[in-house]
Amino acid sequence: MAAGSPVGRSADRPGAGRGDAGGAGSDLAPGRPPGRSQAADPAGGSDAGPSGASADPRSCRAGAAGEPAPRSVAVSDTSGGPRAERTYQEEQEGALKPSTIAIDGPAASGKSTIGERLARRLGYLYFDTGVMYRAVTWAALQRGIPIEDEEAVTALARALHIDVLPPTVADGRQYTVLTDGEDVTWAIRRPEVDANVSVVSAYRGVREELVRQQRRIAAGGRIVMVGRDIGSVVLPDADLKIYLDATVEERARRRWKERRERGEDVDYEEVLRRMRRRDQIDSSREVSPLLVPDGAAVIDTTHLSVQEVLERVERLVDEKDPPGEPLIHPSARTVVDE
């Protein structure tokens, strides 16, 4: 076991597995870093991996029995497609639920796990915007484009063809990410991408281009979109906004666990150091800094299982006012910390 590796623990918490995913009843957090307090294994984040993570989208895989699978999206195809042909009420057989759901939060907070599962249960499109920034970062690294060259990276983002599809290989992935036709699903989870994606995502031109695509994708409604600026920038008028959070130590543990499960020999303290650096970059960048969107319900996932977080989110969905009505309800801005 690598230095700084956690000792035994098991629970179904968001944010484990692919860094963020994990199913109820699964062993998402088999350990904790030495000297760290033990918590239930909560929901991971939009940066979790594609296996059981990051834009981070994850799962377009089939859902559990009786649950519809979330749909996938070709990022370059922003016409809306069949979703725009039917009303939300028709799609939900008259049930009035929010048509656009925005889930934000820092790395490994559980947003990807929860977003994917919620979309599956609602029969909505699931879209994790983080994979788009990771795809651009990976492409820049592979093409020898200096990450610090904002102009060149922005030009790449405008030219790159990104597709997010259902899983095409039975290797544990929950979605497939292609850049110019190349499968980069696992490559965009590599440490070098982790170390540079916050820099790329801070570039104004990159964000403007990807946000433009994200808004077009969301225009058809019936979507759960996750990221770091969805409720504040991409979809400020979303029908329901949720912000998931967790302590930096717990989020680092989830990421450490994710990488260990992929066979990487990683040190927890190094993962924690990088997580803190990423938090600092994400929250202080000039363009679309990470923040709690106005009107968002805040849930602390540190000590909650995936199922517990999902139940709270589903209650918010059930309580939410119908589309077009005032978006204020008693759950707004409530911190759930049990």
C-alpha positions as CSV (number, residue, x, y, z in Angstrom):
1,M,0.0,0.0,0.0
2,A,1.3,3.4,-0.9
3,A,2.3,5.9,1.7
4,G,-0.6,7.8,2.9
5,S,-3.0,5.1,2.0
6,P,-6.2,4.8,3.9
7,V,-7.1,2.0,6.3
8,G,-10.3,0.0,6.3
9,R,-13.8,1.3,5.8
10,S,-16.8,0.6,3.7
11,A,-20.0,2.4,2.7
12,D,-22.0,3.6,-0.2
13,R,-21.0,7.2,-0.5
14,P,-21.0,9.5,-3.5
15,G,-17.7,10.3,-4.9
16,A,-16.2,7.0,-4.8
17,G,-15.5,4.5,-7.5
18,R,-14.8,6.5,-10.6
19,G,-14.0,9.2,-8.3
20,D,-17.5,10.0,-8.0
21,A,-19.7,7.3,-8.8
22,G,-20.8,4.2,-7.0
23,G,-23.9,2.4,-6.4
24,A,-26.0,1.9,-3.4
25,G,-24.8,-1.0,-1.4
26,S,-21.4,-1.0,-3.2
27,D,-18.1,-0.7,-1.3
28,L,-17.3,2.8,-2.4
29,A,-14.9,3.7,0.3
30,P,-12.9,0.8,1.6
31,G,-10.4,2.9,3.5
32,R,-9.5,6.3,4.8
33,P,-6.2,8.1,4.9
34,P,-4.2,7.8,8.1
35,G,-5.0,10.4,10.7
36,R,-8.2,11.4,8.9
37,S,-11.7,11.1,10.4
38,Q,-13.9,8.4,9.1
39,A,-17.1,9.4,7.3
40,A,-19.8,7.6,5.3
41,D,-18.8,7.3,1.6
42,P,-20.6,10.2,-0.1
43,A,-21.3,11.2,-3.6
44,G,-18.3,11.9,-5.8
45,G,-18.1,14.8,-8.2
46,S,-18.1,15.9,-11.8
47,D,-14.7,14.9,-11.9
48,A,-15.1,11.4,-11.2
49,G,-14.1,8.9,-13.8
50,P,-16.1,7.1,-16.4
51,S,-16.1,3.9,-14.6
52,G,-18.4,3.4,-11.9
53,A,-16.9,10.2,-13.3
54,S,-15.2,14.4,-14.8
55,A,-16.9,16.2,-18.0
56,D,-16.6,14.4,-15.6
57,P,-20.4,12.7,-17.9
58,R,-20.6,9.4,-17.0
59,S,-23.2,7.4,-17.4
60,C,-25.1,6.5,-20.3
61,R,-25.2,2.9,-19.2
62,A,-28.5,1.1,-18.6
63,G,-30.1,1.8,-15.3
64,A,-31.3,-0.6,-12.7
65,A,-34.5,-2.6,-13.3
66,G,-37.4,-0.3,-13.8
67,E,-35.2,2.7,-14.3
68,P,-34.8,4.4,-17.7
69,A,-31.2,4.9,-18.8
70,P,-30.1,8.5,-19.3
71,R,-29.5,9.7,-22.8
72,S,-26.2,10.8,-24.2
73,V,-25.2,13.7,-26.4
74,A,-22.9,14.5,-29.2
75,V,-21.5,17.8,-28.1
76,S,-21.2,18.9,-31.6
77,D,-24.9,18.1,-32.3
78,T,-26.7,21.0,-30.5
79,S,-29.9,21.0,-32.5
80,G,-31.9,19.6,-29.6
81,G,-33.2,16.6,-31.5
82,P,-36.2,14.6,-30.5
83,R,-36.3,16.1,-27.1
84,A,-37.7,19.4,-28.5
85,E,-40.6,17.6,-30.2
86,R,-42.5,16.7,-27.1
87,T,-43.6,18.8,-24.2
88,Y,-42.2,18.1,-20.8
89,Q,-45.7,17.3,-19.5
90,E,-46.2,14.7,-22.2
91,E,-42.9,13.2,-21.4
92,Q,-43.7,12.9,-17.7
93,E,-47.3,11.9,-18.3
94,G,-48.6,15.1,-16.7
95,A,-46.2,15.2,-13.7
96,L,-44.9,18.7,-13.1
97,K,-41.2,18.4,-12.3
98,P,-38.4,20.8,-13.1
99,S,-37.3,20.5,-16.8
100,T,-33.7,21.8,-16.3
101,I,-31.7,20.7,-13.2
102,A,-28.3,22.2,-12.5
103,I,-25.9,20.5,-10.1
104,D,-22.7,22.2,-9.1
105,G,-19.9,21.6,-6.7
106,P,-16.2,21.2,-6.2
107,A,-14.1,18.3,-7.4
108,A,-15.3,14.9,-6.0
109,S,-18.3,16.4,-4.2
110,G,-20.6,13.8,-5.6
111,K,-22.3,15.8,-8.4
112,S,-21.5,13.3,-11.2
113,T,-22.7,10.3,-9.3
114,I,-25.9,12.0,-8.1
115,G,-26.5,13.7,-11.5
116,E,-26.3,10.4,-13.4
117,R,-28.6,8.6,-11.0
118,L,-31.1,11.3,-10.9
119,A,-31.2,11.6,-14.7
120,R,-31.6,7.8,-15.0
121,R,-34.6,7.9,-12.6
122,L,-36.3,10.8,-14.4
123,G,-35.5,9.6,-17.9
124,Y,-33.6,12.8,-18.6
125,L,-30.5,13.6,-20.6
126,Y,-27.5,13.5,-18.3
127,F,-24.6,15.8,-19.2
128,D,-21.4,16.3,-17.2
129,T,-19.8,19.4,-18.6
130,G,-16.5,18.7,-16.9
131,V,-15.5,16.1,-19.6
132,M,-15.5,18.9,-22.2
133,Y,-12.8,20.8,-20.3
134,R,-10.9,17.6,-19.7
135,A,-11.1,16.7,-23.4
136,V,-9.6,20.0,-24.4
137,T,-6.9,19.7,-21.8
138,W,-5.9,16.2,-23.0
139,A,-5.9,17.3,-26.6
140,A,-3.6,20.2,-25.8
141,L,-1.2,18.0,-24.0
142,Q,-1.2,15.4,-26.7
143,R,-0.6,18.0,-29.5
144,G,2.2,19.7,-27.7
145,I,0.2,22.9,-27.2
146,P,1.6,24.7,-24.1
147,I,-1.1,24.8,-21.5
148,E,-0.1,28.4,-20.6
149,D,-0.7,29.5,-24.2
150,E,-4.3,30.8,-23.8
151,E,-4.7,31.8,-27.4
152,A,-3.7,28.4,-28.8
153,V,-5.7,26.4,-26.3
154,T,-8.8,28.6,-27.0
155,A,-8.3,28.0,-30.8
156,L,-8.1,24.3,-30.1
157,A,-11.4,24.4,-28.0
158,R,-13.1,26.0,-31.0
159,A,-11.9,23.5,-33.5
160,L,-12.1,20.3,-31.4
161,H,-15.0,17.9,-32.2
162,I,-16.1,16.4,-28.9
163,D,-18.7,13.6,-28.6
164,V,-20.1,12.1,-25.4
165,L,-21.8,8.8,-26.1
166,P,-23.1,5.7,-24.4
167,P,-20.4,3.2,-23.3
168,T,-18.9,1.5,-26.3
169,V,-16.6,-0.9,-24.4
170,A,-17.4,-3.1,-21.5
171,D,-14.5,-1.9,-19.3
172,G,-16.4,-0.3,-16.5
173,R,-17.0,3.0,-18.2
174,Q,-20.4,4.7,-18.0
175,Y,-19.9,6.8,-21.1
176,T,-17.6,7.2,-24.0
177,V,-15.8,10.4,-24.8
178,L,-14.3,11.0,-28.3
179,T,-12.2,13.9,-29.5
180,D,-12.0,14.1,-33.3
181,G,-13.1,10.4,-33.3
182,E,-10.5,9.1,-30.8
183,D,-11.7,7.4,-27.7
184,V,-10.2,9.4,-24.8
185,T,-12.6,8.2,-22.1
186,W,-9.9,7.0,-19.7
187,A,-7.1,9.3,-20.9
188,I,-8.9,12.4,-19.7
189,R,-8.8,11.0,-16.2
190,R,-5.0,10.9,-16.1
191,P,-3.0,12.8,-13.4
192,E,-1.6,15.2,-16.0
193,V,-5.1,16.2,-17.0
194,D,-6.0,16.6,-13.3
195,A,-3.1,18.9,-12.9
196,N,-3.9,21.2,-15.8
197,V,-7.7,21.2,-16.3
198,S,-8.3,24.0,-13.9
199,V,-5.9,26.2,-15.9
200,V,-7.6,25.4,-19.2
201,S,-11.1,25.9,-17.7
202,A,-10.1,29.4,-16.5
203,Y,-9.5,30.7,-20.0
204,R,-12.3,33.0,-21.0
205,G,-12.3,31.9,-24.7
206,V,-12.5,28.3,-23.8
207,R,-15.3,28.8,-21.3
208,E,-17.3,31.0,-23.8
209,E,-17.0,28.3,-26.5
210,L,-18.0,25.4,-24.3
211,V,-20.7,27.3,-22.5
212,R,-22.2,28.1,-25.8
213,Q,-22.4,24.5,-26.7
214,Q,-23.7,23.5,-23.3
215,R,-26.6,26.0,-23.5
216,R,-27.6,24.7,-26.9
217,I,-27.6,21.2,-25.5
218,A,-29.8,22.2,-22.6
219,A,-32.3,24.1,-24.8
220,G,-34.4,21.0,-25.4
221,G,-35.1,20.7,-21.6
222,R,-35.5,17.5,-19.6
223,I,-31.8,17.6,-18.7
224,V,-29.6,17.1,-15.6
225,M,-26.4,19.1,-16.2
226,V,-23.5,19.0,-13.8
227,G,-20.4,21.1,-13.5
228,R,-18.9,24.1,-11.6
229,D,-20.8,27.0,-13.1
230,I,-24.0,25.5,-14.3
231,G,-26.5,27.3,-12.0
232,S,-24.5,30.5,-11.9
233,V,-23.4,30.9,-15.6
234,V,-24.6,28.2,-18.0
235,L,-28.2,27.8,-16.8
236,P,-28.8,30.7,-14.4
237,D,-32.6,30.3,-14.9
238,A,-32.6,26.5,-14.3
239,D,-35.8,25.2,-12.8
240,L,-33.8,23.6,-9.9
241,K,-30.3,24.4,-8.7
242,I,-28.4,22.1,-6.4
243,Y,-24.9,22.6,-4.9
244,L,-23.1,19.6,-3.5
245,D,-20.1,20.0,-1.2
246,A,-17.8,18.0,1.1
247,T,-14.7,18.7,3.1
248,V,-11.5,18.8,1.1
249,E,-10.1,15.9,3.1
250,E,-13.0,13.7,2.2
251,R,-13.0,14.7,-1.4
252,A,-9.3,13.9,-1.6
253,R,-9.9,10.5,-0.1
254,R,-12.5,9.8,-2.8
255,R,-10.1,10.8,-5.5
256,W,-7.3,8.8,-3.9
257,K,-9.6,5.7,-3.7
258,E,-10.7,6.1,-7.4
259,R,-7.1,6.2,-8.6
260,R,-6.1,3.2,-6.3
261,E,-8.9,1.2,-7.8
262,R,-7.5,1.9,-11.3
263,G,-4.2,0.4,-10.2
264,E,-2.3,3.6,-9.6
265,D,0.2,3.8,-6.8
266,V,-0.7,7.2,-5.4
267,D,0.0,9.0,-2.1
268,Y,-3.0,10.5,-0.3
269,E,-1.2,13.6,0.9
270,E,-0.2,14.4,-2.7
271,V,-3.8,14.0,-3.8
272,L,-4.9,16.3,-1.0
273,R,-2.3,18.9,-2.0
274,R,-3.5,18.9,-5.5
275,M,-7.2,19.0,-4.5
276,R,-6.5,22.1,-2.4
277,R,-4.7,23.7,-5.3
278,R,-7.5,23.0,-7.6
279,D,-10.1,24.4,-5.2
280,Q,-8.0,27.6,-5.0
281,I,-7.9,27.9,-8.7
282,D,-11.5,27.1,-9.3
283,S,-12.8,29.6,-6.6
284,S,-10.5,32.5,-7.5
285,R,-10.5,32.5,-11.3
286,E,-11.7,35.6,-13.0
287,V,-14.1,33.8,-15.4
288,S,-17.0,31.8,-13.9
289,P,-15.4,31.1,-10.4
290,L,-16.8,28.2,-8.4
291,L,-19.6,29.6,-6.1
292,V,-22.9,28.6,-4.7
293,P,-25.5,29.8,-7.3
294,D,-28.3,32.1,-6.2
295,G,-31.3,30.1,-5.1
296,A,-29.4,26.8,-4.9
297,A,-30.1,24.1,-2.3
298,V,-26.8,23.2,-0.6
299,I,-26.1,19.7,0.5
300,D,-23.0,18.7,2.4
301,T,-22.2,15.1,1.3
302,T,-19.3,14.5,3.6
303,H,-21.1,12.1,6.0
304,L,-23.9,11.0,3.6
305,S,-24.2,7.8,1.5
306,V,-25.1,8.0,-2.2
307,Q,-28.6,6.9,-1.4
308,E,-29.0,9.5,1.3
309,V,-27.9,12.3,-1.0
310,L,-30.1,11.0,-3.8
311,E,-33.1,10.9,-1.5
312,R,-32.6,14.5,-0.5
313,V,-32.2,15.6,-4.1
314,E,-35.3,13.7,-5.2
315,R,-37.3,15.5,-2.5
316,L,-36.1,18.8,-3.9
317,V,-37.3,17.6,-7.4
318,D,-40.7,16.6,-6.0
319,E,-41.1,19.9,-4.0
320,K,-40.0,22.2,-6.9
321,D,-42.5,24.5,-8.4
322,P,-43.6,23.7,-12.0
323,P,-41.6,25.2,-14.8
324,G,-42.4,28.8,-15.4
325,E,-43.6,29.3,-11.8
326,P,-41.6,31.1,-9.0
327,L,-38.5,29.0,-8.1
328,I,-38.5,29.6,-4.4
329,H,-39.3,26.9,-1.9
330,P,-38.4,26.1,1.7
331,S,-35.6,23.8,0.8
332,A,-33.6,26.5,-1.1
333,R,-30.2,27.3,0.4
334,T,-30.6,24.6,3.1
335,V,-27.5,22.9,4.2
336,V,-27.9,19.2,4.9
337,D,-25.1,18.1,7.2
338,E,-25.9,15.0,9.2
